[in-house]
């Protein structure tokens, strides 16, 4: 059952949809533009290509439960 749910979530994210789990949080897709980064060893600036990243935003209910610990 868990595997099935995860497969549905992965399929939705692959199609560009956000996934919300009530009381837990939301998995959001975000497009990051091209930017300039720096190699920490050499200090040389290098371009970072644009990409789509997955982020997670916890629900207020989850945040409240964690704060009580």
DSSP file (Angstrom, degrees, kcal/mol; ACC not computed):
  #  RESIDUE AA STRUCTURE BP1 BP2  ACC     N-H-->O    O-->H-N    N-H-->O    O-->H-N    TCO  KAPPA ALPHA  PHI   PSI    X-CA   Y-CA   Z-CA
    1    1 A X     >        0   0    0      0, 0.0     4,-2.2     0, 0.0     5,-0.2   0.000 360.0 360.0 360.0 -44.9    0.0    0.0    0.0
    2    2 A X  H  >  +     0   0    0      1,-0.2     4,-2.6     2,-0.2     5,-0.2   0.921 360.0  52.0 -62.8 -43.4    2.8    2.4    0.9
    3    3 A X  H  > S+     0   0    0      1,-0.2     4,-2.2     2,-0.2    -1,-0.2   0.894 108.8  51.4 -59.3 -40.7    4.6    1.5   -2.3
    4    4 A X  H  > S+     0   0    0      2,-0.2     4,-2.1     1,-0.2    -1,-0.2   0.915 110.2  48.0 -63.7 -44.4    1.5    2.3   -4.3
    5    5 A X  H  X S+     0   0    0     -4,-2.2     4,-2.3     1,-0.2    -2,-0.2   0.924 111.9  49.6 -63.0 -44.5    1.0    5.7   -2.7
    6    6 A X  H  X S+     0   0    0     -4,-2.6     4,-2.6     1,-0.2    -1,-0.2   0.874 108.6  53.2 -64.0 -36.8    4.7    6.6   -3.3
    7    7 A X  H  X S+     0   0    0     -4,-2.2     4,-2.3     2,-0.2    -1,-0.2   0.910 109.7  48.4 -63.2 -41.7    4.3    5.5   -7.0
    8    8 A X  H  X S+     0   0    0     -4,-2.1     4,-2.2     2,-0.2    -2,-0.2   0.894 112.1  49.4 -65.1 -39.9    1.3    7.8   -7.4
    9    9 A X  H  X S+     0   0    0     -4,-2.3     4,-2.5     2,-0.2     5,-0.2   0.932 111.7  48.3 -64.2 -45.5    3.2   10.7   -5.7
   10   10 A X  H  X S+     0   0    0     -4,-2.6     4,-2.4     1,-0.2    -2,-0.2   0.897 111.2  50.6 -62.0 -41.2    6.2   10.2   -8.0
   11   11 A X  H  X S+     0   0    0     -4,-2.3     4,-1.3     2,-0.2    -1,-0.2   0.912 111.2  48.2 -64.3 -42.5    4.0   10.0  -11.1
   12   12 A X  H  <>S+     0   0    0     -4,-2.2     5,-2.5     1,-0.2     3,-0.3   0.917 113.1  47.3 -64.8 -43.0    2.3   13.3  -10.1
   13   13 A X  H ><5S+     0   0    0     -4,-2.5     3,-1.5     1,-0.2    -2,-0.2   0.885 108.3  55.4 -65.7 -38.0    5.6   15.0   -9.4
   14   14 A X  H 3<5S+     0   0    0     -4,-2.4    -1,-0.2     1,-0.3    -2,-0.2   0.798 105.5  53.3 -64.7 -27.8    7.0   13.8  -12.7
   15   15 A X  T 3<5S-     0   0    0     -4,-1.3    -1,-0.3    -3,-0.3    -2,-0.2   0.408 125.8-103.0 -86.5   1.7    4.1   15.4  -14.5
   16   16 A X  T < 5S+     0   0    0     -3,-1.5     2,-0.3     1,-0.3    -3,-0.2   0.594  76.8 135.5  91.0  11.4    4.8   18.7  -12.8
   17   17 A X      < -     0   0    0     -5,-2.5    -1,-0.3    -6,-0.2     2,-0.2  -0.648  53.2-123.9 -92.3 149.9    2.1   18.6  -10.2
   18   18 A X        -     0   0    0     -2,-0.3     2,-0.5    10,-0.1    10,-0.2  -0.615  22.1-140.2 -84.3 153.4    2.5   19.5   -6.5
   19   19 A X  E     -A   27   0A   0      8,-2.2     8,-3.3    -2,-0.2     2,-0.5  -0.970  15.0-168.2-121.8 122.3    1.6   16.8   -4.0
   20   20 A X  E     -A   26   0A   0     -2,-0.5     2,-0.6     6,-0.2     6,-0.2  -0.930   7.2-166.9-112.4 130.2   -0.2   17.8   -0.7
   21   21 A X  E >>  -A   25   0A   0      4,-3.2     3,-2.4    -2,-0.5     4,-2.2  -0.956  31.7-121.8-114.0 110.5   -0.6   15.4    2.2
   22   22 A X  T 34 S+     0   0    0     -2,-0.6     4,-0.0     1,-0.3    -2,-0.0  -0.231  93.1   8.5 -56.7 131.1   -3.2   16.9    4.6
   23   23 A X  T 34 S+     0   0    0      1,-0.1    -1,-0.3    35,-0.0    35,-0.0   0.375 128.9  59.8  80.7  -4.7   -1.8   17.4    8.1
   24   24 A X  T <4 S-     0   0    0     -3,-2.4    35,-2.2     1,-0.3     2,-0.3   0.729 102.1 -94.8-117.7 -58.5    1.8   16.5    6.9
   25   25 A X  E  <  -AB  21  58A   0     -4,-2.2    -4,-3.2    33,-0.3     2,-0.4  -0.978  30.3 -79.8 162.1-171.9    2.9   19.0    4.2
   26   26 A X  E     -AB  20  57A   0     31,-2.5    31,-2.6    -2,-0.3     2,-0.6  -0.983  19.7-145.9-129.7 133.2    3.3   19.8    0.6
   27   27 A X  E     -AB  19  56A   0     -8,-3.3    -8,-2.2    -2,-0.4     2,-0.4  -0.885  29.3-169.3 -94.8 119.3    5.9   18.6   -1.9
   28   28 A X  E     - B   0  55A   0     27,-2.7    27,-3.1    -2,-0.6     2,-0.4  -0.881  18.8-140.5-116.2 141.6    6.4   21.5   -4.4
   29   29 A X  E     - B   0  54A   0     -2,-0.4     2,-0.4    25,-0.2    25,-0.2  -0.838  24.4-174.3 -95.7 137.1    8.3   21.7   -7.7
   30   30 A X  E     - B   0  53A   0     23,-2.6    23,-3.1    -2,-0.4     2,-0.6  -0.997  20.5-137.7-135.7 135.0   10.3   24.9   -8.2
   31   31 A X  E     - B   0  52A   0     -2,-0.4     2,-0.5    21,-0.2    21,-0.2  -0.821  18.9-160.5 -92.3 123.1   12.2   26.1  -11.3
   32   32 A X  E     - B   0  51A   0     19,-3.4    19,-1.9    -2,-0.6     3,-0.1  -0.884  13.2-135.4-103.5 133.5   15.5   27.7  -10.4
   33   33 A X        -     0   0    0     -2,-0.5     2,-0.1    17,-0.2    18,-0.1  -0.200  35.4 -75.5 -79.0 173.2   17.1   29.9  -13.0
   34   34 A X        +     0   0    0     16,-0.1     2,-0.3    13,-0.0    15,-0.2  -0.455  60.6 167.1 -68.6 141.7   20.7   30.0  -14.1
   35   35 A X  E     -C   48   0B   0     13,-1.7    13,-3.5    -2,-0.1     2,-0.5  -0.941  37.4-100.6-149.4 170.4   23.0   31.6  -11.6
   36   36 A X  E     -C   47   0B   0     -2,-0.3    11,-0.2    11,-0.2     2,-0.2  -0.851  39.0-179.8-100.5 127.7   26.7   32.0  -10.9
   37   37 A X  E     -C   46   0B   0      9,-3.3     9,-2.2    -2,-0.5     2,-0.4  -0.567  20.2-125.1-113.5-178.7   28.2   29.8   -8.2
   38   38 A X  E     -C   45   0B   0      7,-0.3     2,-0.5    -2,-0.2     7,-0.2  -0.996  16.1-123.9-135.5 132.2   31.7   29.5   -6.8
   39   39 A X     >  -     0   0    0      5,-2.6     4,-3.1    -2,-0.4     5,-0.2  -0.623  22.6-148.2 -70.2 119.2   34.0   26.5   -6.4
   40   40 A X  T  4 S+     0   0    0     -2,-0.5    -1,-0.2     1,-0.2     0, 0.0   0.797  92.4  48.4 -65.2 -27.5   34.8   26.4   -2.7
   41   41 A X  T  4 S+     0   0    0      1,-0.1    -1,-0.2     3,-0.1    -2,-0.0   0.921 128.2  19.6 -76.8 -44.3   38.2   24.9   -3.2
   42   42 A X  T  4 S-     0   0    0      2,-0.1    -2,-0.2     0, 0.0    -1,-0.1   0.684  90.0-132.2-102.4 -21.0   39.5   27.3   -5.9
   43   43 A X     <  +     0   0    0     -4,-3.1     2,-0.3     1,-0.3    -3,-0.1   0.502  55.7 145.9  80.0   2.9   37.2   30.3   -5.6
   44   44 A X        -     0   0    0     -5,-0.2    -5,-2.6    -6,-0.1    -1,-0.3  -0.559  51.4-120.1 -76.8 135.1   36.6   30.3   -9.3
   45   45 A X  E     -C   38   0B   0     -2,-0.3     2,-0.3    -7,-0.2    -7,-0.3  -0.557  34.1-177.7 -74.9 137.0   33.1   31.4  -10.5
   46   46 A X  E     -C   37   0B   0     -9,-2.2    -9,-3.3    -2,-0.3     2,-0.2  -0.989  28.3-112.1-134.5 143.8   31.2   28.7  -12.4
   47   47 A X  E     -C   36   0B   0     -2,-0.3     2,-0.5   -11,-0.2   -11,-0.2  -0.550  23.5-147.7 -75.5 139.6   27.7   28.9  -14.0
   48   48 A X  E     -C   35   0B   0    -13,-3.5   -13,-1.7    -2,-0.2     3,-0.1  -0.941  21.8-125.8-107.0 124.2   25.0   26.7  -12.5
   49   49 A X        -     0   0    0     -2,-0.5   -17,-0.1   -15,-0.2     2,-0.0  -0.245  29.4 -94.6 -69.6 154.1   22.5   25.5  -15.1
   50   50 A X        +     0   0    0    -16,-0.1     2,-0.3   -19,-0.0   -17,-0.2  -0.364  55.3 166.7 -64.4 148.8   18.8   26.1  -14.6
   51   51 A X  E     -B   32   0A   0    -19,-1.9   -19,-3.4    -3,-0.1     2,-0.5  -0.980  38.6-113.5-157.1 165.4   17.0   23.2  -13.0
   52   52 A X  E     -B   31   0A   0     -2,-0.3     2,-0.3   -21,-0.2   -21,-0.2  -0.927  36.5-169.2-105.6 130.5   13.7   22.0  -11.4
   53   53 A X  E     -B   30   0A   0    -23,-3.1   -23,-2.6    -2,-0.5     2,-0.5  -0.868  19.4-128.1-122.4 154.8   14.0   21.1   -7.8
   54   54 A X  E     -B   29   0A   0     -2,-0.3     2,-0.3   -25,-0.2   -25,-0.2  -0.876  29.3-178.4-101.1 128.8   11.7   19.4   -5.3
   55   55 A X  E     -B   28   0A   0    -27,-3.1   -27,-2.7    -2,-0.5     2,-0.4  -0.870  15.9-143.3-123.5 160.2   11.0   21.2   -2.0
   56   56 A X  E     -B   27   0A   0     -2,-0.3     2,-0.5   -29,-0.2   -29,-0.2  -0.988   8.0-168.1-125.8 132.1    9.0   20.3    1.0
   57   57 A X  E     -B   26   0A   0    -31,-2.6   -31,-2.5    -2,-0.4     2,-0.1  -0.973  21.3-136.0-119.1 117.4    6.9   22.6    3.2
   58   58 A X  E     -B   25   0A   0     -2,-0.5   -33,-0.3   -33,-0.2   -34,-0.1  -0.387  22.6-113.8 -70.0 146.3    5.7   21.2    6.4
   59   59 A X     >  -     0   0    0    -35,-2.2     4,-2.3   -38,-0.1     5,-0.2  -0.336  25.2-111.8 -73.6 162.4    2.1   21.8    7.4
   60   60 A X  H  > S+     0   0    0      1,-0.2     4,-2.5     2,-0.2     5,-0.2   0.865 118.6  57.4 -63.4 -35.2    1.4   24.0   10.5
   61   61 A X  H  > S+     0   0    0      2,-0.2     4,-2.0     1,-0.2    -1,-0.2   0.920 108.5  45.3 -61.6 -44.4    0.0   20.9   12.3
   62   62 A X  H  > S+     0   0    0      2,-0.2     4,-2.3     1,-0.2    -2,-0.2   0.912 112.1  51.8 -65.8 -43.0    3.3   19.1   11.8
   63   63 A X  H  X S+     0   0    0     -4,-2.3     4,-2.2     1,-0.2    -2,-0.2   0.906 109.7  49.9 -59.5 -42.3    5.3   22.1   12.9
   64   64 A X  H  X S+     0   0    0     -4,-2.5     4,-1.2     2,-0.2    -1,-0.2   0.901 110.2  49.7 -64.1 -41.5    3.2   22.4   16.0
   65   65 A X  H  < S+     0   0    0     -4,-2.0     4,-0.4     1,-0.2     3,-0.2   0.891 112.1  47.9 -65.3 -39.3    3.7   18.7   16.9
   66   66 A X  H >< S+     0   0    0     -4,-2.3     3,-1.2     1,-0.2    -1,-0.2   0.885 107.2  56.7 -68.7 -38.0    7.5   19.0   16.4
   67   67 A X  H 3< S+     0   0    0     -4,-2.2    -1,-0.2     1,-0.3    -2,-0.2   0.783 100.3  59.7 -65.1 -27.2    7.6   22.1   18.5
   68   68 A X  T 3<        0   0    0     -4,-1.2    -1,-0.3     1,-0.2    -2,-0.2   0.651 360.0 360.0 -75.7 -15.0    6.0   20.3   21.5
   69   69 A X    <         0   0    0     -3,-1.2    -1,-0.2    -4,-0.4    -2,-0.1   0.496 360.0 360.0 -74.0 360.0    8.8   17.7   21.6
